[in-house]
Amino acid sequence: MTRKRIQIKKIDNISSRQVTFSKRRKGLFKKAQELSTLCDADIALIVFSATSKLFDYASSSMQQVIERRDRHSAMHRLDRPSMELQIESDSNDILRKKVEDKNHELRQLNGEDLQGLTLQELQKIEENLKRGLTNVSKVKDEKVMQEISNLKRKGLELMEENQRLKQVPSLIQLHRQSSESIISNSSNLPEDGYSDTSLKLGLVTFSIQ
């Protein structure tokens, strides 16, 4: 009959938990002792129970094993820097070199540090300057044409506004004359409200009252 497999989870019953802890702890220490004897390994175990009681086992000396572990960790940190720090250092060196190269090229374009250059290198710098000057002139001409176009557009807008303002007095004068004519015609009407309008054709006169 096979043994029933125990599910690995916390034991809720306190008494059963303490009994299991005692049995498993003794078995763990026994396995550690066997491993140390069979393989000549230096082993140290530290266990705290649920009640904070300390249990430990060491194949030689607990203090010696702990000190050996600390020395090994310190030597590991000094001898082998982390990969992230190494990558960061390499990236900083590459970036610093690129900045130095760009600053050197900029000084040469400004006419500095040219003494050690060959004729071919000087010609290359000259070509770069000519090409850059051509690009600058092209962009400058585009900006000038754009400014001229904007000025022309603003000039047309000002002329249209000026023409519109010139028409305002004429409209006012026309309106004033129209008003005066209406008033004059009204004052010439007879008192009875009728007008005597005559139309003469040859020797015949037609009168409309």
Order of alpha helices (4+ residues) and beta strands (2+ residues): alpha-beta-beta-alpha-alpha-alpha-beta-beta
